[in-house]
Amino acid sequence: MIRLGTRGSDLALRQSSLVTERLRAAGETVEVEIIHTRGDATDRPFREIEGKAFFTRELDEALIERRIDLAIHSLKDLPTEDPEGLVTLCVLPRADSRDLLLVGRDTTVLRDAGGVALPRGIRIGTSSARRFAQLQHAFPGVKVVDLRGNVPTRVARLRRGEFDAIVIAAAGIERLGLELKDLTVVPLDPPLFLPAPGQGVLAARARAADAALVDRLRSLVDPDAADCARAERRLLERLEGGCSLPLGALARRGETGFVLEACLAHDGRMRRARAEAADPDEAAALVAESLVGGAAMPTIVVTRPDGLDHELAQAIEKNGLAVVTQPAIRFVPRPIDDRMRSILRALDAFDVVAFTSRQAVRSFIEVLKRAHVPGARLKSIAALGPATRGELERHGLRVEITGDGTGALAFAESIVRKNAAATHVLHPGPAEPDPEFARRLARARMRVTPLPLYETLPVQDDPALPPGPIVAIVASPSAARAFLGRASVRARLAENPCRIHLVAGGATTAAELERLRHPAAACAGSPSIDALLPALGDVLEVLARSAPFAGRPAVEVKP
């Protein structure tokens, strides 16, 4: 037996019965239980109620506590994120998604080729911030006032003359079969009027662990309704909005994918956007970017190699930002040859061993193990910056010289200042070390012996970029070349260069990006996490200021 939970309004019961009928027709036994929610217990306008899930929290709690097995909702009432352990499916075909303007008998509606005109000063009832904004935009001079209550109650109040007109969802009228012959019914058609995301779609929510029930519900899913609702709600999610956000959105299938139209009210203005894309997520990303002038929170793409990206990605996520890791380069160890063995046997002959990256440290330690050189003695150890020093200390090595992490040239200056008497410097690292490092030390009469430990190669995979704007962190010149060489990146840049913003992990990387004709939006002092995060915050703050959207707070990204 399936215990189905629902609110007790006429519309909620009717919507639940539509699903119940389909389940019973498939041979299921269904018992309906009415659950009251806090949204039913208040007459306050929605925009004055803090938080989300006005009409769903109690039903979610009943699911989690196993008092019911299934809950049916209007999708537009659901927050965009499922509670932990619950899953939501869009079921049955979508009803009419439009809003209807219901006008009382004593109010005259003028119709012409340009649409509908309403008398100035009439009172239109609605509790929706979205409808409030669209009505004021379309009908200057009308007075929009709060109206709460279930669908029959709202219609009854209109008939009693408490309002001159009300706005209500066509789906509710359709499902209840209400008779409206004594009223003037004006459909509010797109694109001038756009419904709430998911309006007209029914949602079934169950416990994710109840796999058998979830599989049975999948047979009730309407693909068109589910995919179009996904585009609309992805847009809502990207704008970080709930039921009170004055956002209208409607998606439909087009010739090559999905067409999504949206409008957003802000500061007395109505912003509109339209996009067509191959999938719902991409359509939502494009519309979000257009609506907020490019200030939609971008996805952060970390291009560091495997093993170096985890800490940075974790630090970014702690700041509430979306992050994906797509390594642009990989490190391939070089074989141990006679030259390498000879250098390793003579480590104590070098005045300074200079490490310019964490990967150089890791490769050096690994080579010592592979070459069986335990307990190697190093006279003096130098680290490019704090991140490299931390890696050395993690392996029990004491660092005498620490640069500021800004680049190999500045690092060479640090070695010259702090160990001017040195004559022989060993530089373990990549097969192609920075020539500026050796040249600067040579001017101070120091000879640099490179110790190539690994090759830096581009990752051959070309993963799809996240939809919408992105900020890519490139921490080295080789990563910059590999990332910008990807087909997916070139295609995105050709489509709209403003949708990719680059953060350089130091002056050398910034110079390489400049040479590649894609200058960095921000340059960190070094590729360390402590330096990259503030640079990332600078980019996000500039993007947020580029459009006057919806009170997003100043961006401060912290280590």
ROVEX-84825 format. One line per field, with one value per residue (C-alpha): x, y, z; residue in one letter; residue number from 1. Coordinates in steps of 0.001 Angstrom, whole numbers. Example, Ala and Ser with C-alpha at 12.3 -4.5 7.8 and 13.67 -1.06 7.14 Angstrom:
BEGIN
px <- 12300;13670 $
py <- -4500;-1060 $
pz <- 7800;7140 $
residuo <- a;s $
num <- 1;2 $
END
This chain:
BEGIN
px <- 0;1162;422;52;315;-1260;-2418;-6093;-7129;-9554;-6814;-4235;-6745;-7684;-4039;-3347;-6355;-4975;-1890;-3864;-6123;-3133;-1538;-4756;-5268;-1843;-3013;-1642;-3486;-3327;-4368;-4564;-3548;-4102;-1235;-1480;1454;2542;1647;-1963;-1905;-1071;-2739;490;1725;4355;7005;6743;7334;10981;12568;11233;9095;5974;3691;6030;8126;5603;5076;8840;9059;6298;8247;11500;9722;8076;4545;3778;5422;4604;3706;2128;2836;2523;6090;6198;5791;8926;12386;14915;16920;15513;15887;18500;17173;14227;13790;11336;9860;7659;4601;1751;1547;1743;-1507;-1987;985;-465;-1969;-5554;-6870;-10390;-12363;-15559;-18882;-18660;-15258;-14890;-12109;-11126;-9726;-8048;-5290;-2721;-4095;-6063;-6481;-7709;-9171;-6711;-7169;-8851;-7880;-6247;-5656;-2607;-116;2691;5648;6069;2466;2604;5576;4204;800;2305;4538;1737;-1086;248;-2119;-3774;-3591;-2263;-3262;-2584;-4912;-4478;-6647;-7315;-8603;-12363;-11968;-10184;-12843;-15587;-13974;-13874;-17555;-18350;-16760;-13748;-11559;-12135;-9968;-7667;-4862;-4857;-3139;-5040;-3957;-5873;-9067;-8676;-8086;-10931;-13324;-14601;-17454;-16516;-19324;-20212;-16622;-14452;-11517;-8401;-5515;-2192;-154;3605;5922;4415;3277;5380;4358;6272;8949;7253;3702;1188;3503;2767;5607;5778;8263;9355;12246;15197;15771;12314;13629;10568;8169;10445;10576;6776;6575;8933;6196;4106;6809;6025;9395;8387;6994;10040;12637;10964;10430;14100;15159;12879;13934;17629;17225;15557;18381;21055;19405;19282;15572;12531;8799;9134;11589;9762;10828;8700;10011;8621;10452;9344;10929;12299;13642;17149;16606;14906;13692;13577;12027;12196;11544;12898;11710;14320;14479;11253;12493;11503;14451;13730;15844;15420;17777;17723;20104;20552;19771;17791;20848;22556;19363;19046;22687;22373;19206;20616;23683;21568;19110;21750;24117;26824;26778;25234;27502;29924;31292;34934;37071;40325;42850;45569;46819;45417;46865;47312;43691;41896;42864;42112;38744;37857;38753;36602;33642;33891;33127;29804;30951;30351;33624;34661;38156;39363;43145;44759;48203;49658;53086;54955;58055;61279;63267;66289;69384;73106;73187;70370;72054;75327;73645;71735;74936;76538;73735;75973;78161;75440;75285;71531;68818;66049;62485;60041;56841;55152;55302;59095;59253;57043;58970;62308;61204;59892;63127;65191;63103;63310;67075;67631;69289;68022;69099;70338;72154;71231;73282;70600;67057;65200;61444;59701;56989;54917;53125;56407;57911;54919;55376;59071;58318;55678;58501;60678;62991;64056;63856;66374;65226;61587;60635;57406;55953;55539;57743;61095;62858;61875;62850;66340;66629;65803;68553;71095;70176;70120;72980;75313;78244;76631;78270;76430;72620;70639;67236;65030;61860;60319;62110;61855;62793;62336;65460;65137;65890;69278;70167;69575;71733;74422;74719;75524;78234;76088;75978;72611;72420;68943;67648;64702;62408;59203;57591;54626;52134;48654;45722;44266;40685;38425;35677;32596;32718;30010;27141;27071;29927;33060;36195;39152;42176;45405;48420;51245;52144;51860;48357;47436;48565;46844;43553;43266;44190;41127;38442;35654;37396;38123;34487;33202;35575;34520;30871;31300;34729;33069;31857;35350;37376;40925;42811;46585;48673;51539;53191;54782;51418;49793;52449;51774;48028;48803;50955;48076;45793;43534;44698;43948;41061;43161;46714;47500;50829;51615;49946;49346;45818;46278;47103;44650;41521;41702;42380;39318;37304;38430;37093;33766;33344;33908;31411;28833;29260;28835;25070;22666;21108;19099;21201;23980;26435;30010;32118;34844;36583;38540;41254 $
py <- 0;3536;6217;9448;12784;16012;19399;19709;22395;21526;21988;19920;17109;17213;17150;14227;12399;12702;10771;8411;7449;6536;4496;2633;1936;264;-1998;-55;419;4093;5664;9491;11434;15195;17149;20814;23130;26499;28076;27052;28518;32145;34937;36942;37658;35149;37843;38636;35042;34213;31172;28680;25542;27324;24536;21562;21289;19348;16901;16437;15742;13160;11424;11436;10114;7400;8499;8711;7194;9776;13488;15365;19054;21844;21955;25740;25454;23329;24731;23865;21539;18263;17577;14946;11466;12618;12646;14610;13587;15623;13492;13649;16093;19792;21693;25178;27104;30579;32969;34152;37618;37176;40433;41142;42018;45723;46319;47068;45438;47016;44719;45734;44557;45717;43491;44368;47728;48077;51176;53093;52676;49277;46838;43599;40898;38639;37427;36764;39143;37978;38743;42017;43166;41984;43596;46952;46787;45831;47946;51278;52914;49789;49099;45655;44428;41282;38335;35015;31912;28807;29055;28860;31409;33884;33566;33987;37196;38574;37775;39570;42722;42840;43156;44384;41591;38812;36814;33074;30079;28573;25109;25492;26550;23729;21017;22147;22634;25938;27680;31277;32326;35379;36696;38054;35689;37195;34773;36477;35133;34793;36454;39582;37542;34591;32064;30930;28305;24915;26352;23764;20820;18216;16872;13571;13405;10141;8691;7991;4682;3426;2311;227;3135;5564;3173;2996;6789;7016;5475;8587;11049;13157;13859;17212;18504;17271;18705;22102;22363;21496;24488;26845;25624;25560;29239;29822;27937;29975;33197;31774;32507;30964;31477;35180;36029;38137;35767;34505;31648;29366;26722;24766;22396;24119;22827;22258;21925;24091;27661;29411;32846;34698;38053;39413;42519;44621;48278;49103;47644;44471;42556;40020;37274;34458;31655;28464;25657;21946;21026;22570;23382;25341;27278;28198;29282;31520;33180;33695;35355;37624;38559;39726;41256;38634;38759;35333;33434;31668;28172;28049;25732;24542;23461;22219;18661;15777;15802;19571;20575;19034;21561;24532;23119;22401;25957;27386;25190;26404;29881;28645;28646;25995;24406;21715;20318;19865;19329;20886;19329;16134;15209;12214;11055;10867;7627;7585;7741;7859;11663;11751;9099;11013;14224;12428;10847;14298;16309;17576;19314;21894;25023;25433;23080;25316;24065;26112;24068;21513;19043;19472;18559;15497;14320;14811;12755;10023;9918;9584;6521;5024;5640;4268;7448;7470;10164;12538;15538;18995;21968;24614;24361;27189;27269;29455;30417;29327;26501;24929;25409;23669;20681;20440;20637;17945;15655;16637;19038;22319;25381;28219;30492;31197;33435;35371;32929;35525;33819;32241;35563;36976;33642;33932;37419;35972;33356;36001;38248;35555;33302;35469;33163;30217;29100;25891;25692;22550;23105;19957;20347;20092;19116;22746;25009;28772;30147;33486;31700;30407;33680;35783;33481;33409;37194;36663;34141;31178;28095;26355;22630;21596;18225;17371;15032;15070;16098;18475;17360;18627;16434;15035;14864;17758;17767;19881;23224;23999;26031;29767;32027;30449;31634;29399;29292;28653;28348;27962;28936;25297;25079;28310;26935;23596;25060;27645;24970;22853;22725;23307;26409;27809;27279;29035;31962;32259;32275;34881;35807;37456;34083;32895;34863;33804;34019;33727;32080;34540;37120;34529;32899;36296;37155;33878;34601;38039;36433;34071;37124;36180;38419;37469;39135;38955;37959;36288;36990;33298;29961;29296;28961;32000;34124;32598;32953;36758;37109;34951;37155;40248;38792;37778;41209;42929;40596;41269;45033;44808;44495;45941;42599;41809;42864;40316;41074;42094;39059;38134;34826;33656;30984 $
pz <- 0;-825;1776;-195;1631;419;1605;2274;-217;-3007;-5602;-3689;-3259;-6934;-8014;-5720;-7101;-10643;-9536;-7321;-10230;-12382;-9602;-8827;-12526;-12450;-9604;-6624;-3348;-2310;976;1086;4202;4585;6151;7128;6348;7707;4352;4986;8490;7639;5700;5333;1783;638;207;3933;5037;5690;4125;1601;1532;2820;1580;1590;4761;6804;3944;3639;7361;7075;4295;6232;9344;7168;8093;4362;1263;-1371;-1512;-4418;-4975;-7456;-8702;-8468;-4664;-4245;-3483;-6180;-3901;-2620;1106;1872;1190;-954;-4728;-6895;-10262;-12604;-13315;-15828;-18758;-17957;-17636;-19110;-17729;-18202;-15684;-16104;-15333;-13963;-14148;-12194;-13831;-12986;-14587;-18280;-20245;-23537;-26216;-29460;-31776;-29236;-26473;-23350;-21601;-18016;-16339;-14169;-10432;-10459;-7684;-8821;-6234;-6093;-3492;-5965;-6274;-9878;-10813;-8904;-10999;-14344;-13751;-12864;-15898;-18324;-16846;-15524;-13084;-11686;-7971;-7084;-3618;-1610;-1997;-178;44;-2003;-5573;-4840;-2006;-4286;-6980;-4375;-3063;-6611;-7066;-3789;-5182;-2824;-5924;-9468;-10862;-9695;-11278;-10897;-12520;-15428;-14272;-10997;-12772;-15294;-12704;-10457;-13368;-11975;-13791;-14732;-17104;-15007;-15135;-17929;-18448;-20024;-20653;-19919;-22790;-23149;-23805;-22204;-19198;-18087;-15417;-12355;-13059;-13105;-13129;-14295;-13527;-10855;-8723;-6863;-4005;-2360;-387;-2668;-852;-1880;-5258;-6188;-5645;-7480;-10454;-10524;-10473;-13449;-15599;-14871;-15933;-18989;-20714;-22202;-18916;-16990;-19379;-19749;-16002;-15507;-17632;-15714;-12281;-13180;-13989;-10621;-8921;-10707;-9568;-6023;-5781;-4186;-4471;-3672;-6486;-9127;-11903;-14758;-16915;-19579;-21611;-24669;-27103;-30196;-33492;-32150;-28407;-25806;-25967;-22591;-22065;-18774;-17151;-13891;-12070;-10292;-9249;-11061;-14335;-16133;-17574;-20295;-21839;-24333;-25288;-27315;-26462;-26952;-23335;-20439;-18307;-21069;-21817;-18136;-17956;-21013;-19758;-16261;-17710;-19895;-17144;-14720;-17231;-16786;-12976;-12465;-10135;-12466;-12085;-11018;-13170;-11587;-14222;-11878;-12356;-10336;-6847;-6772;-7312;-4332;-1669;-3942;-5013;-1398;-350;-3154;-2190;1424;95;-1295;-4934;-7587;-8675;-11148;-11639;-15209;-15158;-18216;-17754;-16363;-15038;-16448;-14478;-16429;-16295;-13998;-16202;-15453;-15309;-12771;-10619;-10720;-9530;-6788;-5470;-5240;-3629;-847;-3475;-4163;-2030;-2617;-3850;-5238;-5637;-7726;-7232;-5039;-7930;-8057;-4370;-4802;-7845;-6061;-3051;-5343;-7353;-4163;-3301;-6786;-7005;-3492;-2143;1455;3884;1180;2649;1336;2487;1979;658;-1072;-1827;-4395;-1925;1076;-765;-1900;1563;3125;817;1728;5443;5044;3929;6890;5030;6625;4371;4772;1918;1045;-1849;-2095;-4627;-7377;-9968;-10787;-11400;-8003;-6451;-7978;-6500;-3055;-3365;-4398;-1471;1196;65;-1977;-1308;-3076;-6312;-7203;-7312;-8117;-9673;-9569;-11594;-15034;-18214;-19392;-16448;-16590;-18345;-16515;-13245;-14459;-16223;-13115;-10942;-13611;-13357;-9660;-10608;-9580;-11773;-12050;-12696;-13854;-12698;-14994;-13095;-15108;-18376;-18366;-21012;-21933;-20933;-24141;-22874;-23841;-21185;-21742;-19979;-17424;-18896;-18305;-17277;-15826;-14057;-14896;-12612;-14526;-12248;-14778;-18364;-19470;-17978;-19762;-23124;-22613;-21383;-24158;-26688;-25968;-28645;-26122;-24756;-28214;-29178;-26055;-26582;-30219;-29184;-26442;-25031;-22011;-20731;-19713;-17164;-16325;-13036;-13433;-10743;-10960;-13208;-15518;-16179;-16698;-19275;-21093;-21170;-22578;-25279;-26100;-26480;-23592;-20750;-17169;-15386;-12213;-11372;-8072;-6441;-6611;-7414;-3705;-2353;-103;-3152;-5654;-3529;-3094;-6839;-7520;-5170;-7097;-10349;-8804;-7259;-10596;-12262;-9544;-9951;-13712;-13330;-10746;-9925;-6849;-3906;-4168;-1317;-1951;-2798;-337;-957;2067;2414 $
residuo <- m;i;r;l;g;t;r;g;s;d;l;a;l;r;q;s;s;l;v;t;e;r;l;r;a;a;g;e;t;v;e;v;e;i;i;h;t;r;g;d;a;t;d;r;p;f;r;e;i;e;g;k;a;f;f;t;r;e;l;d;e;a;l;i;e;r;r;i;d;l;a;i;h;s;l;k;d;l;p;t;e;d;p;e;g;l;v;t;l;c;v;l;p;r;a;d;s;r;d;l;l;l;v;g;r;d;t;t;v;l;r;d;a;g;g;v;a;l;p;r;g;i;r;i;g;t;s;s;a;r;r;f;a;q;l;q;h;a;f;p;g;v;k;v;v;d;l;r;g;n;v;p;t;r;v;a;r;l;r;r;g;e;f;d;a;i;v;i;a;a;a;g;i;e;r;l;g;l;e;l;k;d;l;t;v;v;p;l;d;p;p;l;f;l;p;a;p;g;q;g;v;l;a;a;r;a;r;a;a;d;a;a;l;v;d;r;l;r;s;l;v;d;p;d;a;a;d;c;a;r;a;e;r;r;l;l;e;r;l;e;g;g;c;s;l;p;l;g;a;l;a;r;r;g;e;t;g;f;v;l;e;a;c;l;a;h;d;g;r;m;r;r;a;r;a;e;a;a;d;p;d;e;a;a;a;l;v;a;e;s;l;v;g;g;a;a;m;p;t;i;v;v;t;r;p;d;g;l;d;h;e;l;a;q;a;i;e;k;n;g;l;a;v;v;t;q;p;a;i;r;f;v;p;r;p;i;d;d;r;m;r;s;i;l;r;a;l;d;a;f;d;v;v;a;f;t;s;r;q;a;v;r;s;f;i;e;v;l;k;r;a;h;v;p;g;a;r;l;k;s;i;a;a;l;g;p;a;t;r;g;e;l;e;r;h;g;l;r;v;e;i;t;g;d;g;t;g;a;l;a;f;a;e;s;i;v;r;k;n;a;a;a;t;h;v;l;h;p;g;p;a;e;p;d;p;e;f;a;r;r;l;a;r;a;r;m;r;v;t;p;l;p;l;y;e;t;l;p;v;q;d;d;p;a;l;p;p;g;p;i;v;a;i;v;a;s;p;s;a;a;r;a;f;l;g;r;a;s;v;r;a;r;l;a;e;n;p;c;r;i;h;l;v;a;g;g;a;t;t;a;a;e;l;e;r;l;r;h;p;a;a;a;c;a;g;s;p;s;i;d;a;l;l;p;a;l;g;d;v;l;e;v;l;a;r;s;a;p;f;a;g;r;p;a;v;e;v;k;p $
num <- 1;2;3;4;5;6;7;8;9;10;11;12;13;14;15;16;17;18;19;20;21;22;23;24;25;26;27;28;29;30;31;32;33;34;35;36;37;38;39;40;41;42;43;44;45;46;47;48;49;50;51;52;53;54;55;56;57;58;59;60;61;62;63;64;65;66;67;68;69;70;71;72;73;74;75;76;77;78;79;80;81;82;83;84;85;86;87;88;89;90;91;92;93;94;95;96;97;98;99;100;101;102;103;104;105;106;107;108;109;110;111;112;113;114;115;116;117;118;119;120;121;122;123;124;125;126;127;128;129;130;131;132;133;134;135;136;137;138;139;140;141;142;143;144;145;146;147;148;149;150;151;152;153;154;155;156;157;158;159;160;161;162;163;164;165;166;167;168;169;170;171;172;173;174;175;176;177;178;179;180;181;182;183;184;185;186;187;188;189;190;191;192;193;194;195;196;197;198;199;200;201;202;203;204;205;206;207;208;209;210;211;212;213;214;215;216;217;218;219;220;221;222;223;224;225;226;227;228;229;230;231;232;233;234;235;236;237;238;239;240;241;242;243;244;245;246;247;248;249;250;251;252;253;254;255;256;257;258;259;260;261;262;263;264;265;266;267;268;269;270;271;272;273;274;275;276;277;278;279;280;281;282;283;284;285;286;287;288;289;290;291;292;293;294;295;296;297;298;299;300;301;302;303;304;305;306;307;308;309;310;311;312;313;314;315;316;317;318;319;320;321;322;323;324;325;326;327;328;329;330;331;332;333;334;335;336;337;338;339;340;341;342;343;344;345;346;347;348;349;350;351;352;353;354;355;356;357;358;359;360;361;362;363;364;365;366;367;368;369;370;371;372;373;374;375;376;377;378;379;380;381;382;383;384;385;386;387;388;389;390;391;392;393;394;395;396;397;398;399;400;401;402;403;404;405;406;407;408;409;410;411;412;413;414;415;416;417;418;419;420;421;422;423;424;425;426;427;428;429;430;431;432;433;434;435;436;437;438;439;440;441;442;443;444;445;446;447;448;449;450;451;452;453;454;455;456;457;458;459;460;461;462;463;464;465;466;467;468;469;470;471;472;473;474;475;476;477;478;479;480;481;482;483;484;485;486;487;488;489;490;491;492;493;494;495;496;497;498;499;500;501;502;503;504;505;506;507;508;509;510;511;512;513;514;515;516;517;518;519;520;521;522;523;524;525;526;527;528;529;530;531;532;533;534;535;536;537;538;539;540;541;542;543;544;545;546;547;548;549;550;551;552;553;554;555;556;557;558;559 $
END
